[in-house]
Amino acid sequence: MKTKILKIGTLLFLSILMSFNAFSQWKYPDAETIKNDVVIIYDVKYDRALSEEEKQSYRFKKEIIMVFNNNKLLKKTISNRDDYETFILLDYDKEMIYDCLKYDNKGKAIRTEFMNPNKETILQEGKADTILGLPCQVWTTKIKGQDREIYTTKKFGLKHVDIYNAEGFLMKYVAGDKYFGPYTVTAKQMFYTDEVDKTLYNLEGYTITSREEYKENLKEKKKRNNLAYEKAIETIGKSAPKYSARSIHGKKLKSKDMVGKVVVLNFWFTTCSTCKKEIPQLNELREKFKNENVEFIAVALDSEYKLSPFLEQHPFAYDIVEDGRWIAEKFEIKSYPSNIIIDQNGTIQFYKIGYKTDITEMMSYKIEKLLDQ
């Protein structure tokens, strides 16, 4: 009986020890308790000057905002794009990371477990500094072969060091972008607040998948896209499907009446960010050929009551067809936006899937060639 009690005691001690180690790996029990939520705003400065075009990329980081309490941390990257939202949510109780993306009003999150950082760093013994009044340890790491410094503080109860094998909470660090090169992130403003809406840490409505599921879905999506591109190529040179519709302004649009004209079709929907992005370019195209024998038709998946407020904010110079999914199905459209050009004989001569920065140039070239024939 005594031996059994000793075994139970030993197992209990090991269990407590393991729990403490797991806890202390991501939290510091002796650190100050976070009474309210903390907000830290970080400045982002790239080593080289970026062009205005680069600053419009989804990869560009203007600043970073972290909001956290004792259990949750939300890290949001601010860019110059408003068509999608990205952030990372860390759950310290479950030791889970959620890499989140909100795009076309759809929320997705990739779930992974906390992992030990593996980017080598060296603590600079005897060297210290302060950022926003907080004492910081100084570490060195190599970025692009150069020694760079990162600063961490233990004044918060959470360990947040990103990829760096260090201790504390990042206040200043250097990272690298594949295309834009190294950049330095520095905490520039901090405040405590009790006014944070707790739904900020909530992923309700988001589709959550594991990293493995995400990779598998990505593989399947790539396969579907490849099939769609192959289908688009096979469609070139074939007769276009017949259709008859009316625009939202009452204009009759019958394919049989358009023989002898070049017909430009755009397939889109209002919550498709890339569809919206190309509208100004398509308007330029329409303006260029407004006096030519060319019809411009935009087949929308949405009903008119959704189109009307959208078009007030984003005027579209094409003839708009509402509820056009049936036409999209005739053309076997699988991805949006899609642009098709039909020649004067009713044959498909151009078919491009997805947003292209030079879509105006490509379509203009094809239209001019058809008009010259």
N, C-alpha and C positions, 0 to 999 in steps of 0.2 A: 504494500500500500504506500509506504514511504517513497519507494522508488518511482511508483506511478505518479505521485504528487510532484516529485522532483522533475520528472519528464514533462508533466503538464506545465509546471512553473517555467522550465527552460523554453518550451515551445511558446508560451505566452510572452516571455521576455524577448525572444527572437522576433515574434510578431510585432511587438511594440517597437523594437529597434528598427525593423524593416519599414514600418509605417512612418517612423520619425525620419528615417533617411529619405524616404520617398517625398515626405512633406518638405524637408529642409533642402531638397534639391531644387525646388522651384519657389519656396517661400523662406523668409528669414524670420523665425519666431521672435528674435530679440530686436527686430527693427520696429520703428514707430508704427503704430496702428493707423491705418487710413480711416479717419473719421468720416470724411465725405469723399465724393468722387474727385479725382484729380484730372485736370486737363493740362496737357503739355503741347505746345505748338512748336514745331521744329522748322527751321529754315533749311532749304536745300540749295546748295551752290555747286555747280559743275566746274570741273577743272578748266574746261575750255568753253568759249563762248558758243552757244547754240544758235542756229538760224531760227527765224520765225517759223519756218515750215517744221523744223524739228520740235519746236515748242507746242505745236498742234498735235503731235503724235501722242498716242495713248501711253507711250513709255515715259513721257516727260513728267517729272515730279516738281511741282511748284512749291509745295510744303507738305508736311506730314503732321497729322493731329492724332494724339493718343489720349483716350479717355479710359480711366480705370478705377477700380475699387479693390478690395481685398481678394475678390474672387474672379473678376472678369476684366479683360483688357481689350479695347477696340482700337485698332490702328488703321487710320484712313489716309490714303494718299490723295492729295488734291492736285488736279491737273487743269489744263485749259479746255478739257472736253466735258460736255454735259450730257452726252448720249449714253454714257454708262457709268456705273459706280463700282469701285472696288474697295474692299477693306478686309482686314484679318481680325478674327475674333478668337481670343485665347480664353479658355475655361480652365482655371487653375484647380477647381474642385475635381473635374473629370479628367484633367490633364489632356485636353483635346484642343487642337488647332483647327479652325474653320477658315479656309481661304475662300472669300465670298466675291461674287460678281453679280451685279444687277444690270441686265441688258435687255432692251426691248420689253421692259416691265416684267421680266422674269428673273427671279432670284435663284442662284445656284451656289452651293457651298461644298467644297471638297474637304473631307474630314481626315485628319491624321493625328496620331498620338504625339505627345511631347517627345522630343528626341534630344539627346545630348548634342550641343553645338560642336562642330568639328573644325572650325576655322582657327588655326593656331594663333594664340596671342601670348605675349610675355609681359608680366606685371613689372612696372618700373618701380622697384623698391625705393622708398624714400622720396618719391616724386608724387606730388598731389596738387590739386587745383580746385577751384570752385566754379560751378556754373549755376546761375540763378540762385546764388546763396547756398547751394548744397555742396558739401565736401565730396570730391570725386577722386577715385583712384585712376591712375593713368596706365594704359596698356599700349603695347606696340604690336602691329600686325603688318603683313606685307600685302599690298594691293598693287597689281601690275609690276611686281618686283621691287617696289619701293616701300621703305618703312613709313608707316602712317600711324598716328595716335588715335586711340579711342578712349573715352572717358565714361566711367560708370559711378553711380552712387548707391549706397546701401541704405539710404534714408527712407526707402519705400519697402513695404513688406513683400514685394514680388521680385522674382528674378526674371529679367527680360534683357537678353543679350543677343537676340537674333541668331546669327550663324557663328558668333564669336565664342570661343572657349574661354570665357571670362566669368567674373562674378559681379553681381549688382544689377543696376538698371541703366540702360544706355542713355546718356545725355548728349554725347557727341561721338560720331563714328564716320567712317569712310566706307563707301560701297562702290561697286563698279557696274556699269551698264554695258552690255555687249556692243551697242551702237553709239552711245553717247559718252562712254568712258567713265572715269571715276567722278564721284561727287561726295561732298561732305554734308552731313546732316547734323545740325546743332540746335539744341533747345534754346528758344529765344523768349518764350513766355510760359508762365505756369500759374495756375490758380486752383483753389479748392472750391467746390460748389456742391450744394444740396439740391440743385434744380435739374439735374440730369434725369431725363425720362428713362426709366429702367427698361422700356421696350427697346432702347438703343442696343442693348445686349441680347435682344431676342431675335431668333432666326425663324420666327413663325412665317409661313408662306414660302420659305426657301426650300428648294429640293436639295437634300443633303445626300452625298454619295461618298464612298471611301475613295482613296487615291487609286486603288486597283480598279474599282468600278469606273472611275473617271477615265482612266487610260483605255479601258475596254470600249467605253462609249465613244471616245475620241477615235479609236481605230475603226469602229463601225461608221461613224460620221464621215471619216475620210473615204471609206469605201463607197458610201452613198454619193458623196460629192464627185468622186471619180466616175461613177456610173452616170451621174447627171451631166458631167462634162462630155463624156463619150456620147451620150444621147444627143447633146447639143450639136456635136460635130456631125453625127449621122443625119441630123435633121437638115443640115445645109444642102440645098439642091432639091429638096422635096417640096411638093405642093403644100401650101398652107391650108389648115382646116377652114371650113366655111363657118361663118357666124353672122348673126344679125342682132344688133343691140341699139340702145339709145344712150346718149350722153346724159349727164345730170341736168343739162340745159335743154334737153329735148331733141338734139340733133340725131338724125337717123344714121346709123353706121352699119352698112351692109357690105360684107366682103365682095359680093358680086358686083356692087356699084363702084368698087375701087380698082377694077381691072384697068390698066393704063396709068395707074398712079403708083408711086413708091409709098408704102405704108410702114410707119414706124410704130411699133408696139412696146409699151413698158408695162410690166407686171409688178405690182407693189401693194403695200398695205400701210396704214397710218402709223402703227407702232414699230415699224421696221426702221431702225435708226439709219442704216445705210441707204435705204430707199429715200428717206427724207434728205439725206446728205447730198444725193445726186440731183435733186430737183432743180436747184439753180443752174446746174450744168445743162440739164435737159431743156430748161427754158431758153438758154442761150442758143441751143441747137434749133429749137422751134423758131426763134426770132431770125436766125440766119436763113432759114428756108421758107419763111412765111409767104413769099411771093412765088414759090415754086410748086410744081405739081406733086406735093407730098402731104400725106395725112399723118397726123400725130395723135395717137390714141393711148391713153393710160388706163389700163384695166386694174381697178382696185378690188381688193377682197372685201372692203368695208361697205356698210350701208350708207346711204346719203346723210343720215342724221349724224354719223361719225365724221364723214368727209367734210361737211359744211364748216364746223368750227376749225377743223384742221387746215382747210384751204384758206381761211381768213388769215391765219398766221403764216402759212406757207403756200403762197399762190403757185399754181401749177398750170402752165400755158397749154397743156395738151387737152384734148377732149376727154373728159373723165367718164368712165363707165363704172357704175356702182355694182356691188354684189357680183363681181365678175369671176368668181371661182370656177363657174362652169366653162368659161372661155379658157381660163388657165388650164383646166383639165384637158380641154381639146388640144391645147398645145403641149400638154404633158409637162407643165412647169412644176419643178420640184424645189427650186431655190429662188429666193428673192433678195434684191431686185433681179429681174431678167429683162434684157432688151433684145428685140427681134426686128429685123428689117426684111420686108417682103418686096420683091421687085414688081414691075409693071405687069408681069404675066402670072402673078400669084405664087411665085416660088420663093421660099425662104433663102435669103442670101447672107444673113448675118444673125448670130445668136450668141450673146454673151451673158454669163451668169455671174452675179455678185457685183459689188461696187468696184469700179475701176477709176483711178484718178484721171486717166486720159480718155474716159468714155466719150466725151464730146468729139475729140479728135478722131477716134476710131470710127464713130458713127458718121461723122461729117465726111470722112474720106470715102466710106462705102456709098453714102447717098449721092455724092458728086459723081462717082463712077457710074452708078445706075442712071442718073439723069443724063449723062453724056452718051449713053448707049443709043 
